[in-house]
């Protein structure tokens, strides 16, 4: 039995959330924020395979804030980011270390 590295553990925990995203049990933004806040925020280094969750959650969060403050419309960017999160979820589920 080998204890997983911090990166391996983060990837495995993120796979559980990714599966929920792919199965429509949680929406892309909520799932990505869950990965970002509960898993990635505790890492010194974010594994490349998990970067799309961090970057797209940040983009959507910024869009929501901008809309609340300035009334801007970022629906297209939010949709693209959600599509990227779904794509990243599918890729992560296929990922073998």
BALOBA-1460 file (C-alpha; in Angstrom, 3 decimals):
// residues 97
<rec num="1" residu="x" x="0.000" y="0.000" z="0.000"/>
<rec num="2" residu="x" x="1.402" y="3.351" z="-1.029"/>
<rec num="3" residu="x" x="0.259" y="6.647" z="0.448"/>
<rec num="4" residu="x" x="-0.793" y="8.967" z="-2.407"/>
<rec num="5" residu="x" x="1.086" y="12.187" z="-2.962"/>
<rec num="6" residu="x" x="-0.716" y="15.461" z="-2.360"/>
<rec num="7" residu="x" x="-1.234" y="15.849" z="-6.129"/>
<rec num="8" residu="x" x="-2.571" y="12.299" z="-6.494"/>
<rec num="9" residu="x" x="-4.994" y="12.824" z="-3.617"/>
<rec num="10" residu="x" x="-6.189" y="16.131" z="-5.100"/>
<rec num="11" residu="x" x="-6.740" y="14.471" z="-8.481"/>
<rec num="12" residu="x" x="-8.708" y="11.585" z="-6.969"/>
<rec num="13" residu="x" x="-10.917" y="13.903" z="-4.889"/>
<rec num="14" residu="x" x="-11.487" y="16.091" z="-7.946"/>
<rec num="15" residu="x" x="-12.516" y="13.038" z="-9.980"/>
<rec num="16" residu="x" x="-15.438" y="12.467" z="-7.603"/>
<rec num="17" residu="x" x="-16.686" y="16.013" z="-8.189"/>
<rec num="18" residu="x" x="-16.020" y="15.712" z="-11.936"/>
<rec num="19" residu="x" x="-18.191" y="12.616" z="-12.075"/>
<rec num="20" residu="x" x="-21.001" y="14.569" z="-10.408"/>
<rec num="21" residu="x" x="-20.542" y="17.349" z="-12.998"/>
<rec num="22" residu="x" x="-20.661" y="14.899" z="-15.920"/>
<rec num="23" residu="x" x="-23.740" y="13.200" z="-14.429"/>
<rec num="24" residu="x" x="-25.495" y="16.582" z="-13.973"/>
<rec num="25" residu="x" x="-25.648" y="16.082" z="-10.215"/>
<rec num="26" residu="x" x="-23.932" y="19.435" z="-9.715"/>
<rec num="27" residu="x" x="-23.616" y="22.319" z="-12.173"/>
<rec num="28" residu="x" x="-20.260" y="23.110" z="-13.752"/>
<rec num="29" residu="x" x="-19.634" y="26.323" z="-11.829"/>
<rec num="30" residu="x" x="-20.567" y="24.893" z="-8.417"/>
<rec num="31" residu="x" x="-18.468" y="21.791" z="-9.031"/>
<rec num="32" residu="x" x="-15.500" y="23.782" z="-10.236"/>
<rec num="33" residu="x" x="-15.740" y="26.129" z="-7.235"/>
<rec num="34" residu="x" x="-15.904" y="23.096" z="-4.946"/>
<rec num="35" residu="x" x="-12.693" y="21.729" z="-6.504"/>
<rec num="36" residu="x" x="-11.103" y="25.185" z="-6.355"/>
<rec num="37" residu="x" x="-12.036" y="26.075" z="-2.760"/>
<rec num="38" residu="x" x="-11.994" y="22.661" z="-1.060"/>
<rec num="39" residu="x" x="-9.080" y="21.007" z="-2.846"/>
<rec num="40" residu="x" x="-6.890" y="23.341" z="-4.896"/>
<rec num="41" residu="x" x="-6.716" y="26.159" z="-2.355"/>
<rec num="42" residu="x" x="-4.825" y="23.803" z="-0.021"/>
<rec num="43" residu="x" x="-2.094" y="22.980" z="-2.548"/>
<rec num="44" residu="x" x="1.218" y="24.755" z="-3.030"/>
<rec num="45" residu="x" x="1.204" y="23.687" z="-6.687"/>
<rec num="46" residu="x" x="-1.866" y="22.931" z="-8.810"/>
<rec num="47" residu="x" x="-1.432" y="19.888" z="-11.091"/>
<rec num="48" residu="x" x="-1.824" y="20.792" z="-14.774"/>
<rec num="49" residu="x" x="-4.818" y="18.454" z="-15.183"/>
<rec num="50" residu="x" x="-6.690" y="20.497" z="-12.529"/>
<rec num="51" residu="x" x="-5.827" y="23.991" z="-13.812"/>
<rec num="52" residu="x" x="-8.984" y="24.306" z="-15.973"/>
<rec num="53" residu="x" x="-11.124" y="24.052" z="-12.834"/>
<rec num="54" residu="x" x="-9.175" y="26.833" z="-11.146"/>
<rec num="55" residu="x" x="-9.033" y="29.135" z="-14.164"/>
<rec num="56" residu="x" x="-12.652" y="28.705" z="-15.281"/>
<rec num="57" residu="x" x="-14.070" y="28.997" z="-11.759"/>
<rec num="58" residu="x" x="-12.109" y="32.238" z="-11.413"/>
<rec num="59" residu="x" x="-13.396" y="33.558" z="-14.749"/>
<rec num="60" residu="x" x="-17.023" y="32.828" z="-13.860"/>
<rec num="61" residu="x" x="-16.602" y="34.300" z="-10.381"/>
<rec num="62" residu="x" x="-15.144" y="37.487" z="-11.905"/>
<rec num="63" residu="x" x="-18.008" y="37.674" z="-14.434"/>
<rec num="64" residu="x" x="-20.626" y="37.311" z="-11.711"/>
<rec num="65" residu="x" x="-18.961" y="40.018" z="-9.612"/>
<rec num="66" residu="x" x="-18.666" y="42.339" z="-12.621"/>
<rec num="67" residu="x" x="-22.342" y="41.814" z="-13.443"/>
<rec num="68" residu="x" x="-23.370" y="42.546" z="-9.852"/>
<rec num="69" residu="x" x="-21.301" y="45.735" z="-9.689"/>
<rec num="70" residu="x" x="-21.578" y="47.104" z="-13.229"/>
<rec num="71" residu="x" x="-24.515" y="45.251" z="-14.735"/>
<rec num="72" residu="x" x="-22.302" y="43.839" z="-17.475"/>
<rec num="73" residu="x" x="-23.406" y="40.843" z="-19.511"/>
<rec num="74" residu="x" x="-20.907" y="37.997" z="-19.723"/>
<rec num="75" residu="x" x="-23.291" y="35.167" z="-20.634"/>
<rec num="76" residu="x" x="-21.167" y="34.020" z="-23.601"/>
<rec num="77" residu="x" x="-17.963" y="33.897" z="-21.545"/>
<rec num="78" residu="x" x="-19.730" y="32.100" z="-18.691"/>
<rec num="79" residu="x" x="-21.167" y="29.545" z="-21.134"/>
<rec num="80" residu="x" x="-17.716" y="28.936" z="-22.675"/>
<rec num="81" residu="x" x="-16.181" y="28.548" z="-19.217"/>
<rec num="82" residu="x" x="-18.877" y="26.052" z="-18.207"/>
<rec num="83" residu="x" x="-18.204" y="24.090" z="-21.412"/>
<rec num="84" residu="x" x="-14.486" y="24.080" z="-20.564"/>
<rec num="85" residu="x" x="-15.275" y="22.788" z="-17.062"/>
<rec num="86" residu="x" x="-17.379" y="19.949" z="-18.517"/>
<rec num="87" residu="x" x="-14.593" y="19.129" z="-20.994"/>
<rec num="88" residu="x" x="-12.011" y="19.186" z="-18.173"/>
<rec num="89" residu="x" x="-14.239" y="16.894" z="-16.088"/>
<rec num="90" residu="x" x="-14.428" y="14.342" z="-18.887"/>
<rec num="91" residu="x" x="-10.653" y="14.526" z="-19.429"/>
<rec num="92" residu="x" x="-9.991" y="14.142" z="-15.704"/>
<rec num="93" residu="x" x="-12.168" y="11.039" z="-15.514"/>
<rec num="94" residu="x" x="-10.048" y="9.489" z="-18.313"/>
<rec num="95" residu="x" x="-6.778" y="10.548" z="-16.651"/>
<rec num="96" residu="x" x="-4.392" y="7.891" z="-15.389"/>
<rec num="97" residu="x" x="-1.369" y="8.940" z="-13.360"/>
